[in-house]
Amino acid sequence: MSLLFGDGEYDFRLTIHGIKEIQEKCGCGIGKVWSRLAASRLNHVGVDLGHPEVAEFRIEDIIEPIRQGLLGGGRGTVDECEVKVTPSVANRLIENYVISRPLQEGWAVAFSVVGTLVEGWESDKKKVATPLETATEDLTTQGL
């Protein structure tokens, strides 16, 4: 998944190693991290908002998914130039665009990164139907 983040557009991907790092740094399973991030989300008129009365996330819940997602993605584009994301680049991005900014901004990125892991992500490419979906559609069009 590619997101506008900080000074450019970066690929985010959580690897098994990254998930284990998140779990270790957050002191709980990835499902609990997802739960804490999701519990902080309200949807009002189609817009996702953070709300203090339901917020349960910890700073690690924001920082670690972004850091590990950047490392797993491994690349970005800044001013039309490709950038390799190394641990020092990821740490600099976290410092400049997460820790020094309102937590709401980092929360939205972390929510997207973990949400993609948990719920999946559809790119702009057309979804390919599975055999079961194709068979079901064929039966429906035949009136069965």
Buried (B, 14 or more C-beta within 10 A) or exposed (E): BBBEBBBBBBBBBBBEEBBEBBBEBBEBEBEBBBBBBBEBBEEEEEEEEBEEEEBEBBEBBBBBBBBBBBBBBBEBBEEEEEBEBEEEBBBBBBEEBBEEEEBEBBBBBBBBBBBBBBEEEEEEEEEEEEEEEEEEEEEEEEEE
